[in-house]
Amino acid sequence: MTDPLHQFVISPIVKINIGGIDLSFTNSSLSVIVAFLLTSVFLSLGLRKGKIIPGRMQAAVEMIYTLVTDLIDSNIGKKGIRYFPFVFSVFMFILLGNLVGMIPRMFTFTSHIIVTFSLAMVVFIFVTILGIVLHGLKFFTLFAPAGLPKFLLPVLVPIELISYLSRPISLSVRLFANMMAGHTMMKVFAGFTAAIGFLGFLPIAVNVVLTGFEIFIAVLQAYIFTILTCVYLNDAVNLH
């Protein structure tokens, strides 16, 4: 049976070393570019000819647009629509990153903690800076809920602060763990196919089901990451 974790190894396609720094073009880099190109093509085709009665591609783009708009409106309110480009970009990047990994021979870059943590830190830093720009020092009242008795401040403020600082960790680990676990399970069952001989059709059937389930998880994790981004933006915009 092949190693189920081998699929997560980053390997160079074009080796580039400048001044002792490894800048190689890897399988992960290729998947990021493919995800970007697919996103660009998908949006370009869907928006190229706007029709009153949309075709399939236009309907798909409009469905995603409506989904993200509804998430912003329900979690942030009317003030949040100005942050639509940021939220939409986060959703599409994660969605296509997850789905590209379902293509045979492609690399799932969202299964690496460094990628998901970097993305989570972008969200965290953006939200924090936005909150300070919009509210100044009043932003830090987020860690002391209104009406809280003063004698409880030394207890609850550190708890709120730790909870706030742990957001990048929870965001990144959730996405990374789900994608890595799902792909590992698929690889394990695929390895059983050759190992058990004539009964190999059983793991194949399971793998077909797992593939559909993993596609569902890919979409769901993009949705969860995006809705949490909206929740965090709500804290920065509305201070609650």
C-alpha positions, -999 to +999 in steps of 0.1 A: +000+000+000+013+034-009+019+060+018-013+080+022+007+110+035+030+111+004+003+132-014+010+161+010+048+163+002+058+195-015+081+187-043+099+212-067+089+212-104+115+239-114+143+243-089+153+279-083+179+289-057+189+325-053+215+335-027+209+303-008+171+309-007+150+282-021+125+298-045+116+267-064+083+264-083+066+235-066+035+214-070+018+236-044+027+267-065+012+251-096-021+243-077-023+279-065-019+292-101-045+267-114-069+277-087-064+314-096-068+307-134-100+286-129-115+313-107-107+340-133-121+319-162-152+310-142-160+346-133-151+359-168-173+334-185-201+339-161-201+377-163-191+381-200-227+383-213-251+394-186-286+381-196-320+386-179-324+348-181-290+336-171-273+306-185-257+279-163-224+297-159-240+331-151-264+314-127-235+298-109-217+331-105-249+349-094-255+321-069-221+325-053-225+363-054-258+360-036-244+336-011-216+359-001-238+390-001-263+372+022-235+362+046-223+397+048-258+412+053-269+387+079-236+389+099-225+425+095-254+445+082-255+471+054-222+486+065-205+453+056-212+454+019-181+476+013-160+446+024-176+423-002-144+421-024-123+409+005-149+383+017-156+371-018-119+367-026-114+346+006-144+324-003-133+318-039-096+312-030-105+285-004-133+270-025-111+266-056-081+255-035-101+227-020-117+216-053-085+217-073-071+192-048-098+168-059-083+167-094-060+136-098-023+145-097-031+180-083-019+192-049-043+203-021-025+234-008-053+240+017-041+208+035-010+225+047-012+244+079+012+271+067-012+281+039-043+281+061-026+299+089-012+325+066-047+331+052-062+332+087-036+357+098-045+379+068-081+379+080-071+385+116-047+414+109-072+430+085-100+428+110-079+441+139-065+471+119-100+478+105-114+479+141-087+503+153-091+526+123-129+527+126-131+531+164-097+540+177-090+530+213-127+522+217-121+490+198-105+475+229-139+477+247-145+445+227-127+427+254-148+442+282-185+436+275-209+464+284-224+462+319-197+439+332-190+445+369-156+460+374-145+432+399-149+407+370-126+426+346-093+410+357-109+376+350-130+381+319-107+405+300-078+380+297-103+353+287-117+375+259-082+385+248-070+349+246-102+339+227-096+368+203-059+359+197-068+322+192-089+330+162-062+325+136-054+291+151-090+279+152-096+291+116-064+276+102-065+242+120-102+236+112-096+240+074-062+222+074-074+192+095-106+186+075-088+186+041-059+165+053-081+139+071-104+136+041-077+131+015-058+107+038-089+085+042-095+085+004-059+074-002-061+047+024-092+031+008-077+035-026-047+015-014-069-013-002-081-018-037-050-036-049-042-051-014-073-073-011-074-086-046-108-097-061-127-079-033-112-046-044-145-034-057-156-028-020-130-001-013-136+014-047-173+018-039-164+033-006-140+057-023-167+068-047-188+078-017-159+094+000-151+115-031-186+129-031-184+135+006-150+152+003-164+176-024-192+185+000-166+191+028-145+212+004-175+235-002-186+234+034-152+244+048-150+273+024-184+284+036-175+280+073-142+300+069-161+327+051-190+330+076-164+332+105-146+359+086-179+378+084-185+373+122-150+387+129-157+416+106-189+423+125-168+427+157-146+452+140-174+472+123-201+470+150-181+462+181-202+432+191 
